[in-house]
Amino acid sequence: MFCIKTSLYVHIGVVLEDLLTVAKALADETRLRILNILFHGEYCVCNLQKILDMSEPRVSRHVKILYTAGLLEARKDGKWIYYSPKYTEENRILFTYLNCKYAKEQSFLNDLKAGLSKNKTCSV
């Protein structure tokens, strides 16, 4: 019985740690804006930088936090890495909620308009 309880406590601790990591990742407006943009297509950091009008290091840091939390997946194409939401069973529920919740928020709508008007081609 002790082994089962210990194992259960360890499992609960891991789940709680994962939940806290996701909650911390979502506790920032910029990261919510990035997720909202990525719900509508995959983008690399330089695209997100243009849309958000932020520095590349700042956007990269926010993307890394979302990626580390398991909310994003990455696809490498040449020297570019394109990010998109990671649609796991748990994330799908969360993403549906966020997409519905912020669908009419003006700042999120502005980001989407900017994303459509900006060139998705990266150049360095």
mmCIF file of the C-alpha atoms, coordinates in Angstrom:
data_MODEL
# 
_entry.id   MODEL 
# 
loop_
_atom_site.group_PDB 
_atom_site.id 
_atom_site.type_symbol 
_atom_site.label_atom_id 
_atom_site.label_alt_id 
_atom_site.label_comp_id 
_atom_site.label_asym_id 
_atom_site.label_entity_id 
_atom_site.label_seq_id 
_atom_site.pdbx_PDB_ins_code 
_atom_site.Cartn_x 
_atom_site.Cartn_y 
_atom_site.Cartn_z 
_atom_site.occupancy 
_atom_site.B_iso_or_equiv 
_atom_site.pdbx_formal_charge 
_atom_site.auth_seq_id 
_atom_site.auth_comp_id 
_atom_site.auth_asym_id 
_atom_site.auth_atom_id 
_atom_site.pdbx_PDB_model_num 
ATOM 1   C CA . MET A 1 1   ? 0.000   0.000  0.000   1.00 0.00 ? 1   MET A CA 1 
ATOM 2   C CA . PHE A 1 2   ? 2.844   2.401  0.808   1.00 0.00 ? 2   PHE A CA 1 
ATOM 3   C CA . CYS A 1 3   ? 4.337   1.965  -2.677  1.00 0.00 ? 3   CYS A CA 1 
ATOM 4   C CA . ILE A 1 4   ? 0.994   2.736  -4.295  1.00 0.00 ? 4   ILE A CA 1 
ATOM 5   C CA . LYS A 1 5   ? 0.535   5.868  -2.196  1.00 0.00 ? 5   LYS A CA 1 
ATOM 6   C CA . THR A 1 6   ? 4.082   7.010  -2.888  1.00 0.00 ? 6   THR A CA 1 
ATOM 7   C CA . SER A 1 7   ? 3.641   6.365  -6.592  1.00 0.00 ? 7   SER A CA 1 
ATOM 8   C CA . LEU A 1 8   ? 0.338   8.240  -6.584  1.00 0.00 ? 8   LEU A CA 1 
ATOM 9   C CA . TYR A 1 9   ? 1.889   11.206 -4.781  1.00 0.00 ? 9   TYR A CA 1 
ATOM 10  C CA . VAL A 1 10  ? 4.742   11.283 -7.266  1.00 0.00 ? 10  VAL A CA 1 
ATOM 11  C CA . HIS A 1 11  ? 2.256   11.148 -10.178 1.00 0.00 ? 11  HIS A CA 1 
ATOM 12  C CA . ILE A 1 12  ? 0.119   13.913 -8.653  1.00 0.00 ? 12  ILE A CA 1 
ATOM 13  C CA . GLY A 1 13  ? 3.258   15.979 -8.119  1.00 0.00 ? 13  GLY A CA 1 
ATOM 14  C CA . VAL A 1 14  ? 4.253   15.600 -11.767 1.00 0.00 ? 14  VAL A CA 1 
ATOM 15  C CA . VAL A 1 15  ? 0.742   16.476 -12.976 1.00 0.00 ? 15  VAL A CA 1 
ATOM 16  C CA . LEU A 1 16  ? 0.632   19.486 -10.660 1.00 0.00 ? 16  LEU A CA 1 
ATOM 17  C CA . GLU A 1 17  ? 4.045   20.621 -11.868 1.00 0.00 ? 17  GLU A CA 1 
ATOM 18  C CA . ASP A 1 18  ? 2.872   20.339 -15.505 1.00 0.00 ? 18  ASP A CA 1 
ATOM 19  C CA . LEU A 1 19  ? -0.282  22.296 -14.691 1.00 0.00 ? 19  LEU A CA 1 
ATOM 20  C CA . LEU A 1 20  ? 1.718   25.041 -12.991 1.00 0.00 ? 20  LEU A CA 1 
ATOM 21  C CA . THR A 1 21  ? 4.082   25.264 -15.976 1.00 0.00 ? 21  THR A CA 1 
ATOM 22  C CA . VAL A 1 22  ? 1.131   25.694 -18.363 1.00 0.00 ? 22  VAL A CA 1 
ATOM 23  C CA . ALA A 1 23  ? -0.569  28.200 -16.050 1.00 0.00 ? 23  ALA A CA 1 
ATOM 24  C CA . LYS A 1 24  ? 2.621   30.265 -15.827 1.00 0.00 ? 24  LYS A CA 1 
ATOM 25  C CA . ALA A 1 25  ? 3.032   30.130 -19.613 1.00 0.00 ? 25  ALA A CA 1 
ATOM 26  C CA . LEU A 1 26  ? -0.494  31.485 -20.086 1.00 0.00 ? 26  LEU A CA 1 
ATOM 27  C CA . ALA A 1 27  ? -0.124  34.174 -17.424 1.00 0.00 ? 27  ALA A CA 1 
ATOM 28  C CA . ASP A 1 28  ? 1.219   36.740 -19.874 1.00 0.00 ? 28  ASP A CA 1 
ATOM 29  C CA . GLU A 1 29  ? -0.656  38.811 -22.462 1.00 0.00 ? 29  GLU A CA 1 
ATOM 30  C CA . THR A 1 30  ? 2.103   38.535 -25.067 1.00 0.00 ? 30  THR A CA 1 
ATOM 31  C CA . ARG A 1 31  ? 2.079   34.734 -24.864 1.00 0.00 ? 31  ARG A CA 1 
ATOM 32  C CA . LEU A 1 32  ? -1.719  34.706 -25.186 1.00 0.00 ? 32  LEU A CA 1 
ATOM 33  C CA . ARG A 1 33  ? -1.380  36.942 -28.246 1.00 0.00 ? 33  ARG A CA 1 
ATOM 34  C CA . ILE A 1 34  ? 1.200   34.568 -29.753 1.00 0.00 ? 34  ILE A CA 1 
ATOM 35  C CA . LEU A 1 35  ? -1.092  31.584 -29.201 1.00 0.00 ? 35  LEU A CA 1 
ATOM 36  C CA . ASN A 1 36  ? -4.000  33.467 -30.754 1.00 0.00 ? 36  ASN A CA 1 
ATOM 37  C CA . ILE A 1 37  ? -1.933  34.219 -33.861 1.00 0.00 ? 37  ILE A CA 1 
ATOM 38  C CA . LEU A 1 38  ? -0.757  30.613 -34.111 1.00 0.00 ? 38  LEU A CA 1 
ATOM 39  C CA . PHE A 1 39  ? -4.348  29.324 -33.925 1.00 0.00 ? 39  PHE A CA 1 
ATOM 40  C CA . HIS A 1 40  ? -4.668  30.787 -37.432 1.00 0.00 ? 40  HIS A CA 1 
ATOM 41  C CA . GLY A 1 41  ? -1.484  29.430 -39.013 1.00 0.00 ? 41  GLY A CA 1 
ATOM 42  C CA . GLU A 1 42  ? 2.121   28.516 -38.361 1.00 0.00 ? 42  GLU A CA 1 
ATOM 43  C CA . TYR A 1 43  ? 4.678   31.288 -38.079 1.00 0.00 ? 43  TYR A CA 1 
ATOM 44  C CA . CYS A 1 44  ? 8.371   31.647 -37.379 1.00 0.00 ? 44  CYS A CA 1 
ATOM 45  C CA . VAL A 1 45  ? 9.696   34.065 -34.769 1.00 0.00 ? 45  VAL A CA 1 
ATOM 46  C CA . CYS A 1 46  ? 10.524  36.737 -37.360 1.00 0.00 ? 46  CYS A CA 1 
ATOM 47  C CA . ASN A 1 47  ? 6.878   36.694 -38.556 1.00 0.00 ? 47  ASN A CA 1 
ATOM 48  C CA . LEU A 1 48  ? 5.624   36.973 -34.983 1.00 0.00 ? 48  LEU A CA 1 
ATOM 49  C CA . GLN A 1 49  ? 8.091   39.797 -34.356 1.00 0.00 ? 49  GLN A CA 1 
ATOM 50  C CA . LYS A 1 50  ? 6.631   41.805 -37.242 1.00 0.00 ? 50  LYS A CA 1 
ATOM 51  C CA . ILE A 1 51  ? 3.039   41.156 -36.206 1.00 0.00 ? 51  ILE A CA 1 
ATOM 52  C CA . LEU A 1 52  ? 3.606   41.966 -32.526 1.00 0.00 ? 52  LEU A CA 1 
ATOM 53  C CA . ASP A 1 53  ? 6.037   44.822 -33.243 1.00 0.00 ? 53  ASP A CA 1 
ATOM 54  C CA . MET A 1 54  ? 8.470   43.492 -30.636 1.00 0.00 ? 54  MET A CA 1 
ATOM 55  C CA . SER A 1 55  ? 12.156  42.624 -30.652 1.00 0.00 ? 55  SER A CA 1 
ATOM 56  C CA . GLU A 1 56  ? 13.251  39.187 -31.834 1.00 0.00 ? 56  GLU A CA 1 
ATOM 57  C CA . PRO A 1 57  ? 14.832  38.207 -28.473 1.00 0.00 ? 57  PRO A CA 1 
ATOM 58  C CA . ARG A 1 58  ? 11.637  39.135 -26.624 1.00 0.00 ? 58  ARG A CA 1 
ATOM 59  C CA . VAL A 1 59  ? 9.414   37.132 -28.980 1.00 0.00 ? 59  VAL A CA 1 
ATOM 60  C CA . SER A 1 60  ? 11.861  34.185 -28.908 1.00 0.00 ? 60  SER A CA 1 
ATOM 61  C CA . ARG A 1 61  ? 11.775  34.122 -25.118 1.00 0.00 ? 61  ARG A CA 1 
ATOM 62  C CA . HIS A 1 62  ? 7.962   34.033 -25.072 1.00 0.00 ? 62  HIS A CA 1 
ATOM 63  C CA . VAL A 1 63  ? 7.836   31.317 -27.753 1.00 0.00 ? 63  VAL A CA 1 
ATOM 64  C CA . LYS A 1 64  ? 10.358  29.247 -25.775 1.00 0.00 ? 64  LYS A CA 1 
ATOM 65  C CA . ILE A 1 65  ? 8.180   29.438 -22.658 1.00 0.00 ? 65  ILE A CA 1 
ATOM 66  C CA . LEU A 1 66  ? 5.115   28.267 -24.612 1.00 0.00 ? 66  LEU A CA 1 
ATOM 67  C CA . TYR A 1 67  ? 7.139   25.512 -26.289 1.00 0.00 ? 67  TYR A CA 1 
ATOM 68  C CA . THR A 1 68  ? 8.657   24.316 -23.000 1.00 0.00 ? 68  THR A CA 1 
ATOM 69  C CA . ALA A 1 69  ? 5.174   24.199 -21.452 1.00 0.00 ? 69  ALA A CA 1 
ATOM 70  C CA . GLY A 1 70  ? 4.130   21.797 -24.212 1.00 0.00 ? 70  GLY A CA 1 
ATOM 71  C CA . LEU A 1 71  ? 1.737   24.242 -25.868 1.00 0.00 ? 71  LEU A CA 1 
ATOM 72  C CA . LEU A 1 72  ? 3.617   24.598 -29.166 1.00 0.00 ? 72  LEU A CA 1 
ATOM 73  C CA . GLU A 1 73  ? 5.241   22.285 -31.658 1.00 0.00 ? 73  GLU A CA 1 
ATOM 74  C CA . ALA A 1 74  ? 8.017   23.211 -34.046 1.00 0.00 ? 74  ALA A CA 1 
ATOM 75  C CA . ARG A 1 75  ? 8.728   22.353 -37.672 1.00 0.00 ? 75  ARG A CA 1 
ATOM 76  C CA . LYS A 1 76  ? 12.145  23.096 -39.153 1.00 0.00 ? 76  LYS A CA 1 
ATOM 77  C CA . ASP A 1 77  ? 12.272  24.251 -42.771 1.00 0.00 ? 77  ASP A CA 1 
ATOM 78  C CA . GLY A 1 78  ? 15.792  25.110 -43.868 1.00 0.00 ? 78  GLY A CA 1 
ATOM 79  C CA . LYS A 1 79  ? 17.142  27.598 -41.365 1.00 0.00 ? 79  LYS A CA 1 
ATOM 80  C CA . TRP A 1 80  ? 13.677  28.620 -40.155 1.00 0.00 ? 80  TRP A CA 1 
ATOM 81  C CA . ILE A 1 81  ? 11.631  27.047 -37.382 1.00 0.00 ? 81  ILE A CA 1 
ATOM 82  C CA . TYR A 1 82  ? 7.872   27.384 -37.710 1.00 0.00 ? 82  TYR A CA 1 
ATOM 83  C CA . TYR A 1 83  ? 5.654   27.123 -34.649 1.00 0.00 ? 83  TYR A CA 1 
ATOM 84  C CA . SER A 1 84  ? 2.055   26.017 -34.307 1.00 0.00 ? 84  SER A CA 1 
ATOM 85  C CA . PRO A 1 85  ? -0.197  24.930 -31.431 1.00 0.00 ? 85  PRO A CA 1 
ATOM 86  C CA . LYS A 1 86  ? 0.477   21.412 -30.158 1.00 0.00 ? 86  LYS A CA 1 
ATOM 87  C CA . TYR A 1 87  ? -2.942  19.781 -30.311 1.00 0.00 ? 87  TYR A CA 1 
ATOM 88  C CA . THR A 1 88  ? -2.823  17.147 -27.581 1.00 0.00 ? 88  THR A CA 1 
ATOM 89  C CA . GLU A 1 89  ? -6.063  15.998 -25.972 1.00 0.00 ? 89  GLU A CA 1 
ATOM 90  C CA . GLU A 1 90  ? -5.523  18.269 -22.966 1.00 0.00 ? 90  GLU A CA 1 
ATOM 91  C CA . ASN A 1 91  ? -4.366  21.234 -25.034 1.00 0.00 ? 91  ASN A CA 1 
ATOM 92  C CA . ARG A 1 92  ? -7.352  20.973 -27.398 1.00 0.00 ? 92  ARG A CA 1 
ATOM 93  C CA . ILE A 1 93  ? -9.757  21.762 -24.559 1.00 0.00 ? 93  ILE A CA 1 
ATOM 94  C CA . LEU A 1 94  ? -7.630  24.684 -23.420 1.00 0.00 ? 94  LEU A CA 1 
ATOM 95  C CA . PHE A 1 95  ? -7.168  26.006 -26.966 1.00 0.00 ? 95  PHE A CA 1 
ATOM 96  C CA . THR A 1 96  ? -10.911 25.830 -27.670 1.00 0.00 ? 96  THR A CA 1 
ATOM 97  C CA . TYR A 1 97  ? -11.593 27.850 -24.530 1.00 0.00 ? 97  TYR A CA 1 
ATOM 98  C CA . LEU A 1 98  ? -8.933  30.462 -25.334 1.00 0.00 ? 98  LEU A CA 1 
ATOM 99  C CA . ASN A 1 99  ? -10.014 30.756 -28.956 1.00 0.00 ? 99  ASN A CA 1 
ATOM 100 C CA . CYS A 1 100 ? -13.648 31.353 -27.939 1.00 0.00 ? 100 CYS A CA 1 
ATOM 101 C CA . LYS A 1 101 ? -12.762 33.619 -25.027 1.00 0.00 ? 101 LYS A CA 1 
ATOM 102 C CA . TYR A 1 102 ? -10.568 35.993 -27.017 1.00 0.00 ? 102 TYR A CA 1 
ATOM 103 C CA . ALA A 1 103 ? -12.253 35.792 -30.436 1.00 0.00 ? 103 ALA A CA 1 
ATOM 104 C CA . LYS A 1 104 ? -13.765 39.269 -30.002 1.00 0.00 ? 104 LYS A CA 1 
ATOM 105 C CA . GLU A 1 105 ? -10.971 40.983 -28.062 1.00 0.00 ? 105 GLU A CA 1 
ATOM 106 C CA . GLN A 1 106 ? -9.799  43.971 -30.091 1.00 0.00 ? 106 GLN A CA 1 
ATOM 107 C CA . SER A 1 107 ? -6.067  43.520 -29.424 1.00 0.00 ? 107 SER A CA 1 
ATOM 108 C CA . PHE A 1 108 ? -6.263  39.902 -30.594 1.00 0.00 ? 108 PHE A CA 1 
ATOM 109 C CA . LEU A 1 109 ? -8.251  40.908 -33.687 1.00 0.00 ? 109 LEU A CA 1 
ATOM 110 C CA . ASN A 1 110 ? -5.630  43.570 -34.457 1.00 0.00 ? 110 ASN A CA 1 
ATOM 111 C CA . ASP A 1 111 ? -2.898  40.917 -34.268 1.00 0.00 ? 111 ASP A CA 1 
ATOM 112 C CA . LEU A 1 112 ? -4.791  38.751 -36.752 1.00 0.00 ? 112 LEU A CA 1 
ATOM 113 C CA . LYS A 1 113 ? -5.249  41.668 -39.147 1.00 0.00 ? 113 LYS A CA 1 
ATOM 114 C CA . ALA A 1 114 ? -1.539  42.461 -38.871 1.00 0.00 ? 114 ALA A CA 1 
ATOM 115 C CA . GLY A 1 115 ? -0.724  38.810 -39.531 1.00 0.00 ? 115 GLY A CA 1 
ATOM 116 C CA . LEU A 1 116 ? -2.766  38.813 -42.705 1.00 0.00 ? 116 LEU A CA 1 
ATOM 117 C CA . SER A 1 117 ? -1.233  42.045 -43.959 1.00 0.00 ? 117 SER A CA 1 
ATOM 118 C CA . LYS A 1 118 ? 2.411   41.155 -43.210 1.00 0.00 ? 118 LYS A CA 1 
ATOM 119 C CA . ASN A 1 119 ? 4.514   39.111 -45.565 1.00 0.00 ? 119 ASN A CA 1 
ATOM 120 C CA . LYS A 1 120 ? 5.014   35.581 -44.161 1.00 0.00 ? 120 LYS A CA 1 
ATOM 121 C CA . THR A 1 121 ? 8.374   35.273 -45.908 1.00 0.00 ? 121 THR A CA 1 
ATOM 122 C CA . CYS A 1 122 ? 11.410  35.524 -43.658 1.00 0.00 ? 122 CYS A CA 1 
ATOM 123 C CA . SER A 1 123 ? 14.589  37.165 -44.824 1.00 0.00 ? 123 SER A CA 1 
ATOM 124 C CA . VAL A 1 124 ? 17.904  37.738 -43.147 1.00 0.00 ? 124 VAL A CA 1 
# 
